[in-house]
Amino acid sequence: MAEIFVSYTSSDRNWAFWLGKELEALGHSPHIHEWEINSGHDIYAWMEQRIDTADHVLCVISDEYLRAPYSTLERNGALWKAAKQPGFALFVAVKPTKLPALSDHILRLELFGIPEEAARHRFREFMLKREAPTLVAFPGSVFALSNVPIRVPEHFLGRDESLLAIDAALKHQDRHLVALHGLRGVGKTTLAAAYAERRRSDTRATWWIRAQTEATMRADLVALGVRLAWVAPDEKEEPALSTIMERLRNEGEGILLIYDNATDADGLKPHLPPGGAAQILITSNAQAWRGVATPIEVRLWPREVGADYLIARTGRTLERSAAETLSDVLGGLPLAHEQAAAYCEDLGIGLVEYRGRFEEATITFLDHKEYVPAEYHPEHITERRERLTVAGTFRLAIEQAAKRHPAAEPLIAHASLLPAEPIPLFLFAEARQKFNERLASDLAGDGLDRAVAALRAFALVGRETIPDEREPAIVTDCIRLHRLVRRVAQTRLEGERREAAWRSLVEATVATYPEEAFNNPKAWPRARRLDALALALIENDAIPNGAEERIGDLLDLLGTYKHGALADYTQARQLKERALAIREKVLGPDHPDTAKSLNALALLLWNQGDLAGSRPLQERALAIRERVFGPNHPDTAMSLNNLALLQRDEGHANEALLLYKRALRIYEATCGPDHPDTALTLNNLAQLLHAQGELEQSQVLYERALAIFENAAGGEHPNTNRARRNFARLLLAQDDPARALGFGEAALTAHDKMLGPHHPWTKDSAEITAEALDRLGRREEADGLRRRYGL
């Protein structure tokens, strides 16, 4: 192992000793002057000897080190020797420090501001890779953070100039933004991934952002913030994004953001960091990027490069002429070359035979002229065989996959009607009975896995495990269709078949969407996975007859998720209003589902403080439920409870009291005395009694509600902690601040974790806790809590 001279100054002695022990643990021989020489000895002679015989000099870098005379001599000696022996000088920064320009090229590691175990891991990784000229920086608790979802192909060819152009633009432009644009399937995404791979050694985080929709951009930016510990996993989306954008502005150095498949510049601008040092790489089919980024066009492959790829991928080294001809026929589109090579390799056919089959097809590129490469546009083509495009390749592949498994073709056709997002396989597994009888039968047992395997064999879909944006430990098995494959597959569904497939997808989404997405955090990961798919389904331009009722159901489910999980009141209101309109039209004004929509929209308006708008909706919902279900049904009790909330806030305490008591009697009789709905009404009734000065009665109800919630829902559920918060407020009124503090802190901890620090319930819990601290004479802690939560 290595002889390593440790250069440091006295203010960093503890760091030097710790590093020395770590070097010993790795099998190296550290030389530290305080370990080897006594006071009064010739330190200059010792220093010269150790530098002369060392394999490396490890400099413990800080501002004090850079100013100290002894350490400056040692550092200069190390730099002089490093000029002839690369890798000789190793810099370990233990405090935030800017190195002099002549030292800035030296391999360095930053260890400050991290836990000991993380520092130990980083240091050992650093020493293992000390021969490489790399910058290793620590972004919190993550090392070399990356979520790049694709693997760079083994045969990645013809993009050296593009990689150099990206590197030059990102390093020398003021805003560090580059946009890759070009034809669909030209390899923009693969090029971005290859650039990220080459930059891996000098970036501390590389983060892939699905930029085709606002929802996915927001979700992936929040996921980055969670992984960097900038925001909590359960932070609400809007405040989380604000925090993340600010941190990227101020702490973005060493971070590479890749916005993949952006639609246009206007849609992307709101989701870009407002300045800072983060480097941003965008891929898009659009070309108008000069107002935002430096545009770089990703061009088609020359025939020589295309031929090189086909030969390398198939191993057919003797078919050079055929490879060049086939590359011409494929139009230089990398995705077409990849598909052709996979087809040839899988079926064991030659390039000439593949070309013969390809030339027999009569389809054009994606069936739309605007998608045909300029070199093969019909107006410029004289030979019919050259009209063939990647669409023919994909359709040939779909037909071959169908021969392997009968569900392959209808599966990809149905999937093609969904947006270009990861599609959870549970949509087809759990809800297979929502599809036509033949497909449902073919997907039974291991049919779904076999159908996906058949599609993967011809590179038509990718299968991947997608981690949840907030809870990475929760993963979903998904398939992903390339955007060109998706377009080709859509042509297999026309007219009535297309409408029937769309209806099936809506039915399946409703069947697999979690109904409890309002305030149950356990349901949110699944809702997040379905969110973009469901939004696309409800935006269908023409809803076929007979599908309106299920669209109303899907709108209701989406609105509930946006309301409860994201607190996105604006979008939730739009969704709930559409659901109500559909249900009133299709089901009638007196249908139970209409009452459900009335109740949901009224509750949202109440949350927004629109009491006047909420009241008529609540009253209509109650009237319908009493008429349809009778006066003693749980749904009737729900409307009574919600109307009582409204009456209470309007100052009608006596009317609210009567409604609460009636709702409680119904719940106890129908759901039982220990049901969560019973507990919810007990909590609300206790609040009202507290406000009326009935403190003893209120306490009895709170204690009963809490016992039910803790037993039925658990200690972290939002409703449990609403009751804890309210009970803490009652205890303060009873002049029992010590006990109130315990309940307030429990509620605050759980609400902060599950709802985030900006949620109104979290702020209420913080205020109650701060008040208890004030009462106990702990004013400094109370003020700190109020500052933390912006109270």
N, C-alpha and C positions, 0 to 999 in steps of 0.2 A: 504494500500500500504506500501512500505518499507521505513525504516529510513536508509538513505545512507550518510555515512561520506565521503566527497570528500577530498582526500589527493593530495596535489600539492605543487610545489615550485613557488616562486614569478615570475620567468620568464615565467611561463605558466598560470599566473593569468587570462588572458582573456579567455583561454580555460576552466579553471575551472568555471568561471562565466557563460559561454555559456552552459556548461554541466549542471550546476545547474539549469538554466532556463528550459532546456529540461527535466530534471528530474521532475521539478514542473509541466510541461505540461503533463507529463505522470501520475501525481497523487502521485508521491513520495515526501518524505520530505528530501531535500538535506541539509547537515550541512557543511558550509564553514566558516572557522574561521574568515575571514575578514567580513563576514556577521553577526557574532554572538558575537564576543568579541572585545573589544577595546584595543589599545596599553597599555601595562603595566599590563594587566591581566595575570593570570597564565595559559599559553598556554599548559603546560604539563598536568595540572589537567583537562583542557577542553578536550584535546586530549584523555586521558585515559577514561574519562567519555563517550565520543562519540563512541570510539571503542567498549567499553563494551556494550553499548546499541544499537549499529547499527545492522541492518540486513545484510548490506553489506558495505565494504569499496571500493570506486572507486578510483583507483590510476591513476593520469594523468601522463603518462609515457613519459619521454624524457631523454636525457643524463644528463641534468642539475638536473632533479629530482632524478636520480639514485645516483648522487654525493652529494646532499644536506643533511645535518645532520638531520634536523627535518623530512623531508620526508622519510629518511631511517628508522628512528624509527617507523614512521607510517606504512611504508610498511612491516617492519619486524613483527610488531604487527598484521597486517592483515594476513600475511602468517602463523603466529603461530596459530591464531584462525581458519584459513582455513584448517589446518591439521585435526581439529576435526569437522569442519563445511564446507563441500565441497560447492564451489560456493560462499563463503563469500567474497573472494577477486576478484574484477573485474578490469582488466587492460585496459586502453584506451590509446593507443600510439598516440601522437599528433606530433611526429617528428620521422624520421627514427632512430631506436634504437635497439641494440642487448641486450636482457635481460640476466642477470646472469643465469647460468645453473640451480640453485635451484628455480628460478622463472619461468622458461620457460614453465612449464606445466600449468600455470594459464590461464584461459579463457581470451582472449584479442581481442581487436578490433583496427584496424588502421584507423585513420581519416585524416591523413595528405595528402595534395596534391589533395583534391577533393572539388567540389563546396559545398556551404552551404546546399542546399536542399538535395544533395546526402548524405552529412554527417549526416544530421538530420534523413534521412530514415535509414541509416545504424545503427545509434545509437539506434533508436527505435526498430529495428529488434533485435539488440544485447540484449537490455534489456528484450524484450519479451522472448528471448531464454536463459536467463542467467543461467538457471539451468543446461543446457547441457554443457559438457566439449568440447567446439568447438572453432576452430580458425576462426575468421571472418576477412578476408582481402579484401581490395577494389581494383579491377583491372581497374580503370579508371572510367567509368560511368555505369558499369554493376555489379549487385550483383548476386552471385551464377550463373554465366553464364553457360549455358548448352544448347547443341543442340542435345542431345541423342534422336534419332528418334524412338526408340521403348520403349514400356512399359514392365517392368519386370513382367512376369506372376504371377498371384496370388498364384499359386501352384508351386513355384520354389523349387525344391527338389534335394537332393543328391549332392550338390556342395560345402558343407562347407569346405572340405579339399582343394578344388581347390581355393576357395576364400582366405584361409589362405596362400596357397602357392604363390598366386599372390602378396598378401600384403607383405609377407616376401621378395620376390625377388625384388619388386619395392623399398622397403625401404633400402635394404642392398646391392644391387648391385651398382657398381660405376656409371654405365650409366643409371640406372633406366629404362631399357627396358625389357619387357616380351613379348614373342610370344606364344599365345594360338594356338595349332594346333590339328588336329584330323579329323575324317571323316566328310563328308558333312552332315549337319543336326544334328550333335551331340550336338549342343547348344553353340558353341563358342561365337557367337554374344550375345546371351542371358546372358551368363556368364559375358561377358565384361560389359554389361549394368547393371547387378546386382552389380558388383564390383563398377562401377561408382556411383550407387545409395547409396551404403554403405559408400562411401568416400565423399558424397556430402557435409557433414558438415565441412570437413577440406580441401576442394579444392576451389579455387576462380574461376576456370574455368574448365569445362569438355567439350572437343570438339571432336565430331565424324567426322572422315575423311574417305570418301569412297575411299579405297585404291586399288580397282580393276583396275583402269586406271590412267595414269599420269594426264589426263585432270581433273578428279574428285579430285585427291589429290591436285593439284594446286588450283582448284577452292575453295575447302573447307579450305585450309590454308589461302587463301586470305580472305575468309569470316570471319575466326577467327580474322585476323588482322583488318578488318573493324569493327567488333563488339567490339574489345578492343581499338579502336581508334588509332591503330598503323599506319594505312594507310587510305587514303581517299577512299570512295566508288568507285570513277571512276579512281583510280590509275591503270596504266597499270600493267599487270600481272607480268612480269619479275622483274621490280624494286620493286613491292610490296612484292613478295616472298623473295627477298634479305633482305628487311627491317624486315619482319616477322621472318625469320630464325635468324637474329642477335638479335632481341628482345627476342626470345625464349631462345637463348643462355644466355643472360644476365639477363632476367627478368622472367624466366620460373618457378620459385618456386611457388608451389601451383596450377600448371596447369597440368591436366591429358589429354593427347592426346590418342585417340583410333583410330588406323588405322584398319578399318574393311575390311576383305576379301582381304588381300594382296596376290598378285600372288606369289611372291618370294622375297628373300632378296635383290637380285641385283636390281630389279625394285623399291624397296622401299628406298634403301639407299640414293639416291639423295634428297629425300623429308623428311628426318629426321633432326631435329635440330642438329647442329654440337656441341654436348655437352650441358652443362648447367644442371639445376635442374629440368626441366620439366620431368614428369613421362610419359612413353609411353607404351601403351598396344596394342598389335598387334593380330589380328585374321587371320588365314590362313589355307588353306588345305595342304599347303606344310609343310614339317618337317625340312628342312635344315635351321635352324636359329641360330645355335650356334656362328657363326661368327659375329652376329649382336645383338642378344638378348638372354636372358635366356629362353629356350623353356620349356613350360609346356603342356603336352598332356592332352586333355580333353577326358576322356574315356567314353565308353558306360555305360548306367545305369545297375546296377545289377538288377536281376528280382524283388527283394524286393522293390527297389526304383521305378521301372517301375510300379509295381502293386499299390504301394502307390499313384502314380500320377493318374493312371486310376480311382481308387476308389474316390479320392478327386475331380477329374474333373467331373466325371459323377454322383457322389453321390450314387453309387451302392455298399453300404457297405457290403452286404451279398454275394458278388461275389468274395471273396478273391482268391479262388483257380483258378477261371476262369481268373482273372486279372493277376495272376502270369504266367499262361499258355500263355495268349495273349502277355504278355511282352516278353516272350521267342520267340514267333513267330515274333514279331516286331523287334527282334534283338537288343533290348536295345537302339534303336535310339530315342532320345527325340522327334524329329520332327514327327516320325511315331506315337509315343504315343499321341502327341497333336492332330494329324489328326484323329486318331482312336477315341479318346474321343469326339472330336467335331462331328464326324459322328454319333456316338452312341447317343449323347445328342440331336442332331438336329432331328434325325429320331425316337428317343425314343425306340431304340432297346438295348438288353442286350449284355454283353461282349461275351457270348457264341455264340449268333447269329452272331455277327460281325465276330468272329473268323471263323465261318462256311463259311460265304461269302468270307472272306479273303483267306481261304485255297482253295477255288474253282478257284481262279485266277492262271494263269500260267506264269505271267511275272516275270522277275528277276529285281534285284535292279538296276534301271536306264538303264537296258538292256546292261550293260557293267561290266565285271568281276572286273575290278579295283575299281569299286565303291561299291562292295559288302563287308560288314564287314567281318573281318577275321573269326569270329565265324560261319559265314553262307556262306563261300566261297564254291562253288560246290564241290571242291576236298575234303572237310571235312564234307560234309552233306550226311546223309544216308536216311533221310526221305524227301519225295517230298514236304510235307506241309511246311517244314522249309526253303524251297528255296524262299518263298515269301518274298518280301521286301516292303519298303515304296513306291516303284513305283506302286504296286497294290493298295495301299491306295489312292494315288493321282488320279489314273485313275478311280477308283470307285467314287471318289468325283467329278471328271470332268463329269462323266456320270450322276450323280445325279443333279449336277448344270445345265446340259443341259436340264434336265426334267423341271427345274424351269423356264428357259428362253432359247429360241432357239439360241440367240446370244452368250450365255456363252461359249460354246465349241469353235466356231471359233474365238471368241475374245481372249481367252487365248492362242489358238494355234498361232494366228498372233503375239501376244505380246511375245510369247516365242522365236521368231526369233530375237528379239531385245536384246541388252546386258542387264545385270543385273543392270539396272538403273531405277530410277523413270520414268515411262512412262506417259507423259502428256496426259490427256484424250481428249484434243482438237485435238490430232492427229486423233482420231476416230470420234469425233463429227463434226469438221469443214470439214474434208476430207472424210466423210463416203462414198460419191459417188465414191471414188477411189477404193473401195473394191467391191467384187462381188455383184451382184444385190440382192441376198438373204440376205447377211449380212448387206448391206446398208439399206435395208428395215427394218430389225429387230432392227437396231440401231436408227431408226427414233424416234422422240418424246422423251419419257423418256426411250426408249429401252436401251440406253447405261447404264443409272443408274441402271435399273433393271437387266441387265446382270452382272454388277459389283456386285450388291447385291447378286445375286445367287452364284457367285464365292466366295464372302466373307463369305457366310453362311457355306461353307465347308473349310474355312481358306486357300483357294487357292491363294488369292491375298490380299494385304493390300491396303487400300485407305488412302491417306495422302495428306496434303497440304504442298508443298515444297516452302520455301521462296527463293527468288533470292539471289545468293551469294553476289552481290554488293548492291542490294536494297531490304532488308528484308521485306519492306512493300508490295512489289510485290510478290504475291504467285501464285502457279499453282497447280491445282487439278490433282493428279497423282495416278496411281496404281503401286504397286511394287510386283513382283513375287519372291518368294523364289527361290534360285538357283536350288534346287532339283525339285520343281514344274515345273520350266521352262524346265528342261531337259526332264521330263516326257511328258509335253505338246507338245514338239517338235516332238515326235514320232507320233503324230496325223496328221502330214503333211509329206507326202512322194511324191517323184517324181514330177509330173506336178503340183500337188496341192501346194507343197512347193515352187516351182518356181513362181507360180501365186501369192501366198501370199507375197513372197518377193518383186515382182514387185509392188504389191499394196502398201506395206509399203514405197517403194521408191517414188511412185507417191504421197502418202499422205504427206510424209516429204517435198517434193518439194513444194506441194501446201500450206503447213502451214509455211514454212520457210520465214522469212521476207526478201524481196528483197532489202530493204533500209538499210541493216545492215552495210554498209560501214562507214557512218559518222553520222548516226542518233541514238543517245543514247537511244531513246525510243524503238528501235527495239532490242536492245542488250539482255534484259532479256529473250525474247522468243528464240533468237538464242542460248543463253547459255543453255536453257532447252533442246534444240534439238541437241546440239553439239555432245555429246558422241553417241547418237543414230545414227545421220547421218554419223559420222566417221565409225561406225561399218558397216553400210550398204554399204558404198563405198569400204570397205575392203573385200567384199565377194570374195572368191577365184575364182569362175567361174561366170561371168556375163552372164545370159541367153540371148539368141538372142532376140532382140527387146527391151532390157532394156538399151542399151548403151546410147541412147540419154538422157534419164532421169538421168542416172548416171552422164553424162556430166553436166546437169543442176545442180545437187546436188553438184558436185565438184566446180562448179562456185560459187554457193551460199556460200559454206563453205570457199572457198578462199577469197571471198569478206569480210566475217566476220573476218577471221584471219588477213587480211590486215588492215582493217579499225578500228575495235574495239580493237584488241589485239596487233596490230603492230608486229605480229609474221610473219615476212617477210619470214623466211625459210620455214615454213609449208605452208604459203599462196602460195609461189612460186611453191612448189610441187603440190599442189592442182590445181592451175591454169594451170600448164603445162600439167597435166593429162587431164583436161577439154579440153584444146586446142587440144591435140592429139586425143581424142575421137571425138570431133566435126569435125576435119579435115577428119577423117576416115569415120565417119558415115554420116555426112551432106555434106561433100565436102569442098574444100579450099575456095570457093567463097560464102558460106552461111552467112547470117547475124549473126547467132549465132557464127560462126567461127570468124567473125570480132569482135564480142563482146568479145570473149576470147582473141583475139590479143590485143585489146585495154586495157583490164584489166591487162594482163601480162605486157604490155608495161608501163602502169602507175606504176606498182609495181617496175619494173626495174628502172624507172626514180626516184622513191622515194629512191631507194638504190644507186643512183648516177651512174648507169650503162647506160650512155647515148648512147653508141655505140650499146648496146644490145637492147635498147628501140626503136631506130630510125626505123630499118626495120619492126618491128612489127607495129608501128604507121602508117608507109607508106602503109603497106599491108591493114590494117584496113580501112584507108581512101579510098584506091582504091576500095575495095569491096563495101563500103557504097555508094560511088559516083556512082558505076556501078549499084547497086541493088536499092538504094533508090532515086538516083538522086542528083544533086549538091545542092539542097536547102532543104534537110531533116534535122531534129534535130540531128539524129545520125551522119550525115555527119558533122554537126557543132561541135559535141562533139569531133570527131577525129581531126578536124581543130584546135580546142582549145588546145587539148593535144599535137598536133604536134607543135603548136606555143610555148608552154612551153619548149619543147625540143630545138627548134630553139633559143629561148631566152637564155637558159643556155649554148648553144654552141657558143653564141656570134653573132648570125645572127639576129640582131635586126630588120632590115628592112623587112626580110622575115617573121619574127614573127608578125610584125605589120600588114602586109597584111593578114595573116591568121586570126589574131584576129578580124580584121574589117569584114572579110568575115563571120566568125562565128557569130559575133554580128548581122549582117544584117539578117542572117538566123533565129536566135533565136527570134529577134524582130518580124519578119514576121510570123513565125510559132507558137511560144509559147506566144508571146505578150511582150510588153515592161516592164511588171512588174513580169515576171517569174523568179524564182531563177536561172535557167540556164542562162538567160540573165544577171542577176546580177553577176554571176560567171565570165562570159566573160568580163563584164565591169570592175570588180576588176582586172583581169589579164591584160587587156589593160591599165588600169590606172597605174599599176606597171611599165609596159614598158615605158609609156610616162614619168613617174617620172624619170626613169633611163636615158632617153634621154634629161632631163632638161626641159620638157614641164610641168611645175608645175601647171599652171593655168588650163590647159586641164585635167591634172590628177586629180585635186581637184574636178572638176565638175563630173567626172566619179565616183570617190570614193563616193561622197555624194549621187549620184543616186543609186549606188550599195548598199550602207548601208541602204537607205530608203527601198529598195526592200527586202533585207534580213530581216530587223527587222520586216517588215510587214508580210512577207510570212513564215519565218522560226522561228522567235522569237529571243530574246536577248541572249539566252544561246547557240544557235546553233554554232558549230565550224566554219561554213562559215561566219556567221555574224561577228564573232570575228577575223577571218583572215582579213576581210575588215577593222575592227576597228584598228587592229595592223598596217596594211599597211598605213592607213590614218594617224595614229600617226607618222609614219616615214616621211610622206610627210610634216606634220606640223612642224616637227623638221627642215626639209630642208628649210621651209619658216620662220624659226626663231620664232616659236610660241610654246615654250616649255610648257607653262601653259595649253594650249588647248590640246597639244599632251599628256600630263600627264593623262588627263581625259580619253581619248580614250585608251591609253596604259593600265591604271589600269583596265578599264572595260574588255578589252580583256584578260588581265592576270587572273583576277578573274574567268571569265567564262571558259577559257582554263584549268586552274588548276583544277577546279571542274569537268569538263567533260572529260578531257584527262589525267589529272595527271601532276605532276611537272616535269616529265622526258620527256614528249613529245616534239619533236622539235618545234611545234607551241607554246607551253607554254614557252619554253626557249626564243624564239624570242620575245614574248610579254614582258617577264621579262627584256630582254636587252633593248628594246625600252623604257620601263618605267624607267629603271635605267638611261638611257641617258637623259631622260627628267628631272629627279631629279638632275642630274649633272648640267644641263644647268640652273636650278633654284637655284643652290648653295646649294643643300641639299645632299652633298656628302656622309655623314654618312649613310643616308637612302639608297642611291644608292648602296653603298658597301655592306650593309646588304642584299639587294635584290639579288645582284650578288652571295653572299655567299650562300644564301638560295637555289638558283637554279643552283648552280655549274657552274657559268659563268666565 
